[in-house]
Amino acid sequence: MSKALGSESANFVEACSPAVTPKQEQILQGAMRVFLKAGYAGTSMDRVSAEAGVSKQTIYSHFQDKEGLFKALMERVTIANFRSVFSAKEFKDEPAVFLRQLAETFFTKVADNPDYIPLLRLIVSESERFPELAKLYTQTVIQQGRKLLVKYFAAHPELVIADPEAIAQIFFGSLVSHTIVQEMLYGKELMPLSRDRLIDSLMSLVLARKEN
């Protein structure tokens, strides 16, 4: 992989999930509590201001509006956790190492985040009344994650992937689907499937045509 491509990948991650300041983290923690308790419609800047212990003007100065605040929450819980995985250094890792680390990072830093499942429930439950919320999740999380993985595939032609976007969708989609089924739809009780088995199968799928 070229040095320029590695730099591009690192810049791309930073653009998707810029570092959060202590003040922003204080606001986000308060906002998360309000969103999960009151729902998207029931959340106001007044309630977030009171919960976070900051002025409304401070919230507006950091996040512009409620949609911007919710977007930042989604980034904090999801895509921001992949910053270290998609750094310029890690971008050079061999597929067998990188893809397993990517999957394990999703499970340990995203799926196991206590805010992730409640936030996902909120997005799904509010998606009919607020379709822009679902679109925001797709744009902020799903599209960005897929773009990052497609960039990695482009840097590793030895994988011989004919349709990088589709394989990236299958890879991330499998991780998210497994989490939803196991954690939200009682899959652990009715049809348990270990994370290791899923990751091993995904690795086999993606590496199947890898050139020797």
C-alpha positions as CSV (number, residue, x, y, z in Angstrom):
1,M,0.0,0.0,0.0
2,S,1.3,3.5,-0.8
3,K,2.2,6.0,1.8
4,A,-0.4,8.4,0.3
5,L,-3.2,5.8,0.7
6,G,-2.3,5.2,4.3
7,S,-2.4,8.9,5.0
8,E,-5.8,9.1,3.2
9,S,-7.3,6.4,5.3
10,A,-6.1,8.0,8.6
11,N,-7.5,11.4,7.5
12,F,-10.8,9.8,6.5
13,V,-11.3,8.3,9.9
14,E,-10.4,11.6,11.6
15,A,-13.0,13.3,9.4
16,C,-15.7,10.7,10.3
17,S,-15.0,10.8,14.0
18,P,-13.0,13.8,15.3
19,A,-11.7,13.7,18.8
20,V,-14.2,14.6,21.5
21,T,-13.3,17.3,24.0
22,P,-14.1,16.9,27.8
23,K,-16.9,19.5,27.5
24,Q,-18.4,17.7,24.5
25,E,-18.2,14.4,26.3
26,Q,-20.0,15.9,29.3
27,I,-22.8,17.1,26.9
28,L,-22.9,13.7,25.1
29,Q,-23.3,11.7,28.3
30,G,-26.1,13.9,29.4
31,A,-27.8,13.8,26.0
32,M,-27.6,10.0,25.9
33,R,-29.4,9.7,29.2
34,V,-32.2,12.1,27.9
35,F,-32.5,10.5,24.5
36,L,-32.8,7.0,25.9
37,K,-35.3,8.1,28.6
38,A,-37.5,10.5,26.5
39,G,-37.0,9.3,23.0
40,Y,-36.0,11.5,20.1
41,A,-39.3,13.5,20.0
42,G,-39.3,14.0,23.7
43,T,-35.7,15.3,23.9
44,S,-35.2,19.0,24.0
45,M,-32.2,21.2,24.4
46,D,-33.6,22.4,27.7
47,R,-33.7,18.8,29.0
48,V,-30.2,18.1,27.7
49,S,-28.9,21.3,29.2
50,A,-30.3,20.5,32.6
51,E,-29.0,16.9,32.5
52,A,-25.5,17.8,31.3
53,G,-25.2,20.8,33.5
54,V,-24.3,23.2,30.7
55,S,-26.1,26.1,29.0
56,K,-28.1,25.6,25.9
57,Q,-25.8,28.0,24.1
58,T,-22.9,25.7,24.9
59,I,-24.7,22.8,23.3
60,Y,-25.6,24.8,20.2
61,S,-22.0,26.0,19.9
62,H,-20.7,22.4,19.8
63,F,-23.4,20.5,18.0
64,Q,-25.6,23.1,16.2
65,D,-29.0,21.4,16.8
66,K,-30.7,18.2,18.1
67,E,-29.9,16.3,14.9
68,G,-26.2,17.2,15.1
69,L,-26.2,16.1,18.7
70,F,-27.8,12.8,17.9
71,K,-25.3,12.3,15.0
72,A,-22.4,12.9,17.4
73,L,-23.8,10.3,19.8
74,M,-24.0,7.7,17.1
75,E,-20.4,8.4,16.0
76,R,-19.3,8.2,19.7
77,V,-20.9,4.8,20.2
78,T,-20.0,3.3,16.8
79,I,-17.6,4.6,14.1
80,A,-15.3,6.5,16.6
81,N,-14.3,3.1,18.1
82,F,-12.6,2.1,14.8
83,R,-10.2,5.0,14.7
84,S,-7.3,2.9,15.9
85,V,-8.1,0.0,13.6
86,F,-8.2,2.1,10.5
87,S,-5.1,4.1,11.4
88,A,-2.3,4.4,8.8
89,K,-0.3,1.7,10.6
90,E,-3.1,-0.8,11.0
91,F,-4.2,-0.2,7.4
92,K,-1.1,-2.1,6.3
93,D,-1.8,-5.2,8.4
94,E,-2.3,-8.4,6.5
95,P,-6.0,-9.3,5.9
96,A,-6.0,-12.3,8.2
97,V,-4.9,-10.0,11.0
98,F,-6.8,-6.8,10.1
99,L,-10.2,-8.3,9.4
100,R,-10.2,-10.4,12.6
101,Q,-9.2,-7.3,14.6
102,L,-11.9,-5.3,12.9
103,A,-14.6,-7.9,13.8
104,E,-13.4,-8.2,17.4
105,T,-13.3,-4.4,17.8
106,F,-16.9,-4.2,16.7
107,F,-18.0,-6.8,19.3
108,T,-15.9,-5.5,22.2
109,K,-16.1,-1.8,21.7
110,V,-19.4,-1.3,19.9
111,A,-21.8,-4.2,20.6
112,D,-20.6,-4.5,24.2
113,N,-21.0,-0.8,24.8
114,P,-23.9,-0.5,27.2
115,D,-25.3,2.4,25.1
116,Y,-25.3,0.6,21.8
117,I,-28.3,-1.7,22.0
118,P,-30.5,0.9,23.7
119,L,-29.5,3.5,21.0
120,L,-30.2,1.0,18.2
121,R,-33.6,0.2,19.7
122,L,-34.4,3.9,19.8
123,I,-33.4,4.4,16.1
124,V,-35.5,1.4,15.0
125,S,-38.6,2.4,17.1
126,E,-38.5,6.0,15.9
127,S,-37.7,5.3,12.3
128,E,-41.3,5.4,11.1
129,R,-42.1,8.8,12.7
130,F,-38.6,10.1,12.0
131,P,-37.3,8.6,8.9
132,E,-34.5,11.1,8.9
133,L,-33.2,9.5,12.0
134,A,-32.8,6.1,10.3
135,K,-31.2,7.8,7.3
136,L,-28.8,9.7,9.6
137,Y,-27.8,6.3,11.2
138,T,-27.2,4.8,7.7
139,Q,-25.2,7.7,6.5
140,T,-23.2,8.2,9.7
141,V,-22.5,4.6,10.6
142,I,-23.2,2.1,7.9
143,Q,-22.0,4.1,4.9
144,Q,-18.9,5.3,6.7
145,G,-17.9,1.9,7.9
146,R,-18.4,0.4,4.4
147,K,-16.3,3.1,2.8
148,L,-13.5,2.5,5.2
149,L,-13.5,-1.3,4.5
150,V,-13.7,-0.7,0.7
151,K,-10.6,1.4,1.0
152,Y,-8.9,-1.4,2.8
153,F,-9.9,-3.9,0.1
154,A,-8.6,-1.5,-2.6
155,A,-5.2,-1.5,-0.8
156,H,-5.1,-5.3,-0.8
157,P,-5.8,-6.6,-4.4
158,E,-4.4,-10.0,-3.4
159,L,-7.9,-10.6,-1.9
160,V,-9.3,-10.8,-5.4
161,I,-12.6,-9.2,-4.4
162,A,-14.7,-8.5,-7.5
163,D,-17.3,-6.4,-5.6
164,P,-15.7,-4.7,-2.6
165,E,-18.8,-2.7,-1.7
166,A,-21.0,-5.9,-1.5
167,I,-18.4,-7.8,0.5
168,A,-17.9,-4.8,2.9
169,Q,-21.7,-4.8,3.3
170,I,-21.8,-8.5,4.0
171,F,-18.9,-8.2,6.5
172,F,-20.3,-5.4,8.6
173,G,-23.9,-6.5,8.0
174,S,-23.2,-9.9,9.5
175,L,-21.7,-8.4,12.6
176,V,-24.7,-6.1,13.2
177,S,-27.2,-8.8,12.3
178,H,-25.6,-11.2,14.8
179,T,-25.8,-8.6,17.5
180,I,-29.4,-7.8,16.8
181,V,-30.5,-11.5,16.7
182,Q,-28.5,-12.5,19.7
183,E,-29.0,-9.5,22.0
184,M,-32.4,-8.1,20.9
185,L,-34.3,-11.0,19.5
186,Y,-33.5,-13.7,22.1
187,G,-31.1,-15.5,19.8
188,K,-28.9,-16.4,22.7
189,E,-31.8,-18.5,24.1
190,L,-33.3,-19.8,20.8
191,M,-30.4,-20.1,18.3
192,P,-27.1,-19.4,20.0
193,L,-24.1,-18.7,17.8
194,S,-20.8,-17.7,19.2
195,R,-19.0,-14.7,18.0
196,D,-15.9,-16.8,17.2
197,R,-17.8,-19.0,14.9
198,L,-19.2,-16.1,13.0
199,I,-15.8,-14.4,12.7
200,D,-14.1,-17.6,11.5
201,S,-16.7,-18.0,8.8
202,L,-16.5,-14.4,7.7
203,M,-12.7,-14.7,7.5
204,S,-13.1,-17.8,5.4
205,L,-15.5,-16.1,3.1
206,V,-13.3,-13.0,2.5
207,L,-10.0,-14.8,2.3
208,A,-11.3,-17.7,0.1
209,R,-9.8,-16.3,-3.1
210,K,-6.7,-14.7,-1.6
211,E,-3.7,-15.1,-3.9
212,N,-0.8,-17.0,-2.5
